[in-house]
Amino acid sequence: MFNRKWGRKSQATFLIRTGESLRQGYSLQEAIELQSFHQNKVIQDKINYMLHLLSGGQTLTHVLTLMDFPNECCITLYFSEQSGQLAHGFLESGQLMMKREEHRSKLRKLLRYPLFLIWMFIVMIFIISTFLVPNFIKLYHSMNLELPLITRIVLSLNHHVPTIGVYILITILCGIICFFYFKKISIIKKISMMSQIPLLSRYIKLYFTRAFAFHLGSLLRSGLSINQALDTMTKQNMTAFSYQEALHVRQSIIKGEKLDHILAKHPYYLREFIEVIRHGQNNGRLGQSLMHYSDTLLNKLEELTQAWLAIVQPATLVFIGILLLSLFSSILIPIFHIMNGL
């Protein structure tokens, strides 16, 4: 029906403003209708279609899925609706989407300039090694001088470009093969494997611990028992991880195992997660404890992302700077040698 996509940043703004309207006392229909003002025709049509579906009895989660909202946002809103915290769910989903878009925008800006410099470096090394350096070689031979080391390295790299290209192609092919093999593995095994990778481990554990804590905590806070909450998670249109994890945990609980003992066996959860569960069970407020813990992990995820961006940007620029310095050295050092020879 709609051939133009609803941008993620615009979707995030829609969710945040809808959540703010709900907090001010508007009904869901009224809150969504308010967002159609001052929008372009495409988004107004989408919002009107949403209202039509909602008035026809469709669930909020189903409507947002049809509108191509991220699956995680739909799940978050489902659990928030179940726990009676719909306004909070809208705000949290919108803020999370907005932060992700900001991070993606920063990453694109971060990579744009280095990629341009790399492209310029490749063009310059081709021009220099093809047209300029051969003249230096002739001149050096005529003066019985030896080429500087940096110049010889640049020439060697230029001569081995086809070989380097073959190695890169082989690496890409191996990566594709590994990717298709990786797709056949179950989602739980994939996450278990990724959680063992040193640089990726912390992020994986934060992300999936936060996801499971939020999903389970939302349902427990709405008054369901652990078994009922897990059963609900297996019946909803959730992510593959949440579905399989809830199914496995529920089967283990039916066999008589305790929740904290079950999750302690899984390598993709933070160790402190188990302590939070035990503390929540002991004081009878497991749902509230998990929700508070998920908010804390969300902040840690944002801090970790910011920290990675802060490291990647200068590291990338330093690397490109070294390459460019080496390239110019391969030109300037021979000139200085010739001048000294004269």
C-alpha positions as CSV (number, residue, x, y, z in Angstrom):
1,M,0.0,0.0,0.0
2,F,2.8,2.4,0.8
3,N,5.8,2.4,-1.5
4,R,7.8,4.9,0.5
5,K,9.5,3.9,3.7
6,W,9.0,5.5,7.1
7,G,12.4,6.6,8.1
8,R,13.8,5.2,11.4
9,K,14.5,8.7,12.9
10,S,11.0,9.8,12.0
11,Q,9.6,6.5,13.6
12,A,11.6,7.2,16.7
13,T,10.2,10.7,17.0
14,F,6.7,9.3,16.5
15,L,7.2,6.8,19.4
16,I,8.6,9.4,21.8
17,R,5.8,11.9,21.1
18,T,3.1,9.3,21.4
19,G,4.6,8.2,24.7
20,E,4.6,11.8,25.9
21,S,1.0,12.2,24.9
22,L,0.0,9.0,26.7
23,R,1.6,10.3,29.9
24,Q,-0.4,13.5,29.5
25,G,-3.6,11.5,29.7
26,Y,-4.6,11.0,26.1
27,S,-5.9,7.6,24.9
28,L,-3.9,5.6,22.5
29,Q,-6.0,6.6,19.5
30,E,-5.8,10.2,20.4
31,A,-2.1,10.1,21.1
32,I,-1.4,8.6,17.7
33,E,-3.8,10.9,15.9
34,L,-2.0,13.9,17.4
35,Q,1.2,12.8,15.6
36,S,-0.3,13.2,12.2
37,F,-0.3,17.0,12.5
38,H,2.7,18.8,10.8
39,Q,3.7,15.6,9.0
40,N,4.2,15.1,5.3
41,K,1.5,13.4,3.3
42,V,3.2,10.0,3.2
43,I,3.5,9.8,7.0
44,Q,0.0,11.2,7.5
45,D,-1.4,8.4,5.3
46,K,0.6,5.8,7.4
47,I,-0.7,7.2,10.7
48,N,-4.3,7.2,9.4
49,Y,-3.9,3.6,8.2
50,M,-2.6,2.7,11.7
51,L,-5.7,4.3,13.3
52,H,-7.9,2.4,10.8
53,L,-6.3,-0.9,11.8
54,L,-6.5,-0.2,15.5
55,S,-10.2,0.8,15.3
56,G,-10.8,-2.4,13.4
57,G,-9.5,-4.5,16.4
58,Q,-5.9,-5.1,15.3
59,T,-3.4,-5.2,18.1
60,L,-0.8,-2.5,18.5
61,T,2.1,-4.9,18.0
62,H,0.6,-6.2,14.7
63,V,-0.1,-2.7,13.4
64,L,3.5,-1.5,14.2
65,T,4.9,-4.6,12.5
66,L,2.9,-3.8,9.4
67,M,4.3,-0.3,9.5
68,D,7.8,-1.8,9.4
69,F,8.8,-0.7,12.9
70,P,11.8,-2.7,14.3
71,N,10.8,-6.0,15.7
72,E,12.5,-5.2,19.1
73,C,10.3,-2.1,19.4
74,C,7.2,-4.1,18.7
75,I,8.2,-6.6,21.4
76,T,9.0,-3.9,23.9
77,L,5.6,-2.3,23.4
78,Y,3.9,-5.7,23.7
79,F,5.5,-6.3,27.1
80,S,4.9,-2.7,28.2
81,E,1.2,-3.0,27.3
82,Q,1.0,-6.3,29.2
83,S,2.5,-4.7,32.3
84,G,0.4,-1.5,32.1
85,Q,3.4,0.7,31.2
86,L,2.5,1.5,27.6
87,A,3.6,5.2,27.8
88,H,7.0,4.1,29.3
89,G,7.3,1.5,26.5
90,F,6.7,4.1,23.8
91,L,9.3,6.5,25.3
92,E,11.9,3.8,25.8
93,S,11.4,2.3,22.3
94,G,11.6,5.7,20.7
95,Q,14.7,6.8,22.7
96,L,16.4,3.5,21.9
97,M,15.7,3.9,18.2
98,M,16.9,7.5,18.3
99,K,20.1,6.6,20.0
100,R,20.8,3.9,17.5
101,E,20.2,6.2,14.6
102,E,22.5,8.8,16.2
103,H,25.2,6.1,16.6
104,R,24.7,4.9,13.0
105,S,24.9,8.5,11.8
106,K,28.2,9.0,13.8
107,L,29.6,5.8,12.4
108,R,28.8,6.8,8.8
109,K,30.4,10.2,9.4
110,L,33.3,8.4,11.1
111,L,33.9,6.1,8.2
112,R,33.2,8.5,5.3
113,Y,36.4,10.6,5.6
114,P,38.8,7.6,6.3
115,L,37.3,5.7,3.3
116,F,37.8,8.8,1.1
117,L,41.4,9.0,2.3
118,I,42.0,5.3,1.6
119,W,40.6,5.7,-1.9
120,M,42.9,8.8,-2.4
121,F,45.8,6.8,-1.1
122,I,45.2,4.0,-3.5
123,V,45.0,6.4,-6.5
124,M,48.1,8.3,-5.3
125,I,50.2,5.2,-4.8
126,F,49.2,4.0,-8.3
127,I,50.1,7.3,-9.9
128,I,53.4,7.7,-8.0
129,S,54.6,4.1,-8.4
130,T,53.6,4.1,-12.1
131,F,54.8,7.5,-13.3
132,L,57.0,9.2,-10.7
133,V,59.0,6.4,-9.0
134,P,60.3,4.9,-12.4
135,N,62.0,8.2,-13.1
136,F,63.6,8.2,-9.7
137,I,64.9,4.7,-10.4
138,K,66.4,5.7,-13.7
139,L,68.0,8.7,-12.0
140,Y,69.3,6.7,-9.1
141,H,70.8,4.1,-11.5
142,S,72.5,6.8,-13.5
143,M,74.0,8.2,-10.2
144,N,74.9,4.8,-8.8
145,L,72.7,5.4,-5.7
146,E,70.6,2.8,-3.9
147,L,66.8,3.5,-3.5
148,P,65.7,4.4,0.0
149,L,63.9,1.6,2.0
150,I,60.5,3.3,2.0
151,T,60.6,3.7,-1.7
152,R,61.5,0.1,-2.2
153,I,58.6,-0.9,0.0
154,V,56.1,1.1,-2.0
155,L,57.5,-0.4,-5.3
156,S,57.2,-3.9,-3.8
157,L,53.6,-3.3,-2.7
158,N,52.8,-2.0,-6.2
159,H,54.4,-5.1,-7.8
160,H,52.4,-7.5,-5.6
161,V,49.0,-5.8,-6.0
162,P,47.6,-8.8,-8.0
163,T,48.8,-11.2,-5.4
164,I,47.3,-9.1,-2.6
165,G,44.1,-8.9,-4.5
166,V,43.9,-12.7,-4.8
167,Y,44.5,-13.1,-1.1
168,I,41.7,-10.6,-0.4
169,L,39.4,-12.4,-2.7
170,I,40.2,-15.7,-1.0
171,T,39.5,-14.2,2.4
172,I,36.1,-12.8,1.2
173,L,35.2,-16.2,-0.2
174,C,36.1,-17.9,3.0
175,G,34.1,-15.3,4.9
176,I,31.0,-16.0,2.7
177,I,31.4,-19.7,3.3
178,C,31.6,-19.2,7.0
179,F,28.6,-16.9,6.9
180,F,26.4,-19.5,5.2
181,Y,27.6,-22.2,7.6
182,F,27.0,-19.9,10.5
183,K,23.4,-19.3,9.3
184,K,22.6,-23.0,9.7
185,I,23.6,-23.0,13.4
186,S,20.9,-22.4,16.0
187,I,20.6,-18.9,17.3
188,I,21.5,-20.0,20.9
189,K,24.7,-21.7,19.6
190,K,25.6,-18.7,17.6
191,I,25.3,-16.4,20.6
192,S,27.2,-18.8,22.7
193,M,30.0,-18.8,20.2
194,M,30.1,-15.0,19.8
195,S,30.1,-14.5,23.5
196,Q,33.5,-16.2,23.6
197,I,35.1,-13.7,21.2
198,P,37.2,-11.3,23.4
199,L,36.3,-7.9,21.8
200,L,32.7,-8.8,21.1
201,S,32.0,-10.7,24.3
202,R,31.1,-7.8,26.6
203,Y,28.7,-6.3,24.1
204,I,27.0,-9.6,23.4
205,K,26.5,-10.3,27.0
206,L,25.1,-6.8,27.8
207,Y,22.7,-6.9,24.8
208,F,21.2,-10.3,25.4
209,T,21.1,-10.1,29.2
210,R,19.3,-6.8,28.9
211,A,16.8,-8.2,26.3
212,F,15.9,-11.3,28.4
213,A,15.7,-9.3,31.6
214,F,13.4,-6.7,30.1
215,H,11.1,-9.3,28.4
216,L,10.8,-11.5,31.5
217,G,10.6,-8.5,33.9
218,S,7.8,-6.8,32.0
219,L,5.6,-9.9,32.2
220,L,6.4,-10.7,35.8
221,R,5.6,-7.1,36.8
222,S,2.2,-7.4,35.2
223,G,1.4,-10.2,37.7
224,L,2.2,-13.4,35.8
225,S,4.2,-16.2,37.4
226,I,7.5,-17.2,35.9
227,N,6.0,-20.2,34.2
228,Q,3.2,-18.1,32.7
229,A,5.6,-15.4,31.6
230,L,7.8,-17.8,29.8
231,D,4.8,-19.5,28.2
232,T,3.6,-16.1,27.0
233,M,7.1,-15.4,25.5
234,T,6.9,-18.6,23.5
235,K,3.6,-17.8,22.0
236,Q,4.3,-14.3,20.8
237,N,6.0,-13.2,17.6
238,M,9.3,-12.6,19.2
239,T,13.0,-12.7,18.2
240,A,14.4,-16.2,17.6
241,F,16.6,-15.8,20.6
242,S,13.8,-14.8,23.1
243,Y,11.6,-17.6,21.7
244,Q,14.1,-20.4,22.0
245,E,15.5,-19.2,25.3
246,A,12.1,-19.0,26.9
247,L,11.2,-22.4,25.5
248,H,14.3,-24.0,26.9
249,V,14.1,-22.3,30.3
250,R,10.4,-23.2,30.7
251,Q,11.1,-26.9,29.9
252,S,13.9,-26.9,32.5
253,I,11.6,-25.3,35.1
254,I,8.9,-27.9,34.5
255,K,11.6,-30.5,35.2
256,G,12.1,-28.9,38.6
257,E,15.2,-26.7,38.1
258,K,15.5,-23.2,39.5
259,L,15.6,-20.1,37.2
260,D,18.9,-18.9,38.5
261,H,20.5,-22.3,38.2
262,I,19.3,-22.6,34.6
263,L,20.6,-19.2,33.5
264,A,23.9,-19.7,35.3
265,K,24.7,-22.4,32.8
266,H,24.4,-20.0,29.8
267,P,27.7,-18.3,28.8
268,Y,26.0,-15.3,27.1
269,Y,24.6,-13.8,30.3
270,L,26.5,-11.5,32.7
271,R,27.3,-13.2,36.0
272,E,25.7,-10.4,37.9
273,F,22.4,-11.2,36.2
274,I,22.1,-14.4,38.3
275,E,22.6,-12.4,41.5
276,V,19.9,-9.9,40.4
277,I,17.5,-12.9,39.9
278,R,18.3,-14.4,43.3
279,H,17.9,-11.0,45.0
280,G,14.6,-10.4,43.3
281,Q,13.3,-13.9,44.2
282,N,14.3,-13.5,47.8
283,N,12.5,-10.2,48.3
284,G,9.5,-11.2,46.2
285,R,10.0,-8.4,43.6
286,L,11.7,-10.2,40.7
287,G,9.8,-8.3,38.0
288,Q,10.7,-4.8,39.4
289,S,14.3,-6.0,39.9
290,L,14.7,-7.2,36.4
291,M,13.1,-4.0,34.9
292,H,15.5,-1.8,37.0
293,Y,18.4,-4.0,35.9
294,S,17.5,-3.8,32.2
295,D,17.4,0.0,32.4
296,T,20.9,-0.1,34.0
297,L,22.2,-2.4,31.2
298,L,20.7,-0.1,28.5
299,N,22.8,2.8,29.9
300,K,25.9,0.6,29.9
301,L,25.2,-0.4,26.3
302,E,25.1,3.2,25.3
303,E,28.3,4.0,27.3
304,L,30.1,1.0,25.6
305,T,29.0,2.2,22.1
306,Q,30.3,5.7,22.8
307,A,33.6,4.3,24.1
308,W,34.0,2.2,20.9
309,L,33.3,5.2,18.7
310,A,35.8,7.3,20.7
311,I,38.5,4.6,20.1
312,V,37.7,3.8,16.4
313,Q,37.8,7.4,15.2
314,P,41.3,8.4,16.3
315,A,42.7,4.9,15.6
316,T,41.4,5.0,12.0
317,L,42.7,8.5,11.4
318,V,46.2,7.6,12.8
319,F,46.3,4.5,10.5
320,I,45.4,6.5,7.4
321,G,47.9,9.2,8.5
322,I,50.7,6.7,8.7
323,L,49.9,5.4,5.3
324,L,49.9,8.9,3.8
325,L,53.1,9.8,5.6
326,S,54.8,6.7,4.2
327,L,53.6,7.5,0.7
328,F,55.0,11.1,0.8
329,S,58.2,9.8,2.4
330,S,58.7,7.5,-0.6
331,I,58.7,10.7,-2.7
332,L,60.6,13.2,-0.5
333,I,63.4,11.0,0.7
334,P,64.7,10.2,-2.8
335,I,64.6,13.9,-3.5
336,F,66.7,14.6,-0.4
337,H,69.1,11.8,-1.4
338,I,69.6,13.3,-4.9
339,M,70.1,16.8,-3.4
340,N,72.8,15.4,-1.0
341,G,74.4,13.5,-3.9
342,L,74.8,16.7,-5.8
